[in-house]
């Protein structure tokens, strides 16, 4: 599940080690379609996913950003594929435009 902290949104990210090379992994963000990093070292794959998430958030209206961050499915540790792990990736959200209030009539 994603959480919102100030101007950041934190996502649960799934790291699955490659079957042939334990030094590389595939990274995906459950509930965010198309947010998958190619195989690479874990730190590089996480950086790649963080950049993709930031870009995605910038392209969405505020309402959809909130929806994306609150609808990420929860994954229990016993539901993880063998050898995989969950990490948290926090990304900056675009600055929100100030809300203008209308004077009361």
Residue pairs with C-beta under 8 A, 6 or more apart in sequence:
1 12
1 70
1 72
1 73
1 74
2 9
2 10
2 11
2 12
2 68
2 69
2 70
2 72
3 9
3 10
3 69
4 10
4 66
4 69
4 70
4 93
5 90
7 92
7 93
7 95
8 90
8 91
8 92
8 93
9 53
9 57
9 65
9 68
9 69
9 90
9 91
9 93
10 88
10 89
10 90
10 91
11 29
11 32
11 53
11 69
11 72
11 88
11 89
11 90
11 91
12 29
12 30
12 72
12 74
12 75
12 86
12 87
12 88
13 27
13 28
13 29
13 46
13 49
13 86
13 87
13 88
13 89
14 27
14 28
14 29
14 30
14 75
14 80
14 81
14 84
14 85
14 86
15 25
15 26
15 27
15 42
15 45
15 46
15 84
15 85
15 86
15 87
16 25
16 26
16 27
16 28
16 81
16 83
16 84
17 24
17 25
17 83
17 84
18 24
18 25
18 26
18 39
21 39
23 41
24 39
24 40
24 41
24 45
25 39
25 40
25 41
25 42
25 45
26 36
26 37
26 38
26 39
26 45
27 36
27 37
27 42
27 45
27 46
27 48
27 49
28 35
28 36
28 37
28 49
29 35
29 36
29 49
29 53
29 72
29 89
30 72
30 73
30 75
31 71
31 72
31 73
32 53
32 56
32 68
32 72
35 49
35 52
35 53
35 56
36 49
37 45
37 46
37 48
37 49
37 52
38 45
38 48
39 45
40 48
46 87
46 89
49 89
50 89
50 90
50 91
53 89
53 91
54 91
54 92
56 68
57 65
57 68
57 91
57 93
57 94
58 94
60 68
62 96
65 93
65 94
75 86
77 86
80 86
